[in-house]
Amino acid sequence: MFKQFLTQVTDSQVYLITSLGIFMLFFLLVALLLIFMKKEQIDYMSSLPLNDNENDND
C-alpha cells in the first residue's frame, strides 16, 4: 500500500507530505511530553493563575 502511494507522489505533493509529517511529529512529541509529565508539575501549572500570593512583594 505504501509503495503504491510513494510511487504516485509528484514533486508538488512532497511539500504536503513533509508538512503533514512535521505536524504529526510535533503533536506526537507534545502528547508524549504530557503523558510523562510529573503530577506535581501539572498541579503547579494548573494553579498558577490562581496563586497571586507568591508574587506579592509589596
Secondary structure by P-SEA (a helix, b strand, c coil): caaaaaaaccccaaaaaaaaaaaaaaaaaaaaaaaaccaaaaaaaaaccccccccccc
